[in-house]
Amino acid sequence: TVLSYIASNGSIDLLEQILQLPGLDPNKPDNEGNTPLHFAAQAGQIECLNCMLSRCRGIEIDARNNLGFTPLMKAALQGRNKCAKLLLFAGHLQRMLKN
């Protein structure tokens, strides 16, 4: 998706603008089940991850792609430690707020 492309390339200014579009689905996966969070996480785009996590209500932090990988797993596999930590804490916080 366009959002996935922008998130993976670190275009933070463009990302902030596109997130304001009505009807935008930040959880829309590609054909392999990867969401914009998957793309940003595996590319190490911490600013884009932080932006999506803070601005997109209902974003699925633990969304799994067709192979069963979450954005956290993709970040860890690519050695994107800062992204992995951010996703770990964001997921923990999200679960705490639900309970």
NORVEN-V313041 format. One record per pair of residues at least 6 apart in sequence whose C-alpha atoms are under 7 Angstrom apart, sorted by sequence separation. I is the first residue (numbers start at 0). J is the second residue. If there is no record, write none. Layout:
i = (I:I)
j = (J:J)
This chain:
i = (28:52:63:74:27:62:6:26:39:40:61:74:75:5:26:39:61:74:25:36:71:71:71:0:6:25:40:60:3:7:33:3:6:7:26:32:37:41:2:6:25:26:31:32:37:40:41:31:36:40:3:7:9:11:11:37:41:43:45:7:45:9:41:43:6:40)
j = (34:58:69:80:34:69:14:34:47:48:69:82:83:14:35:48:70:83:35:48:83:86:87:29:35:55:70:90:34:38:64:35:38:39:58:64:69:73:35:39:58:59:64:65:70:73:74:65:70:74:38:42:44:46:47:73:77:79:81:44:82:47:79:82:47:82)
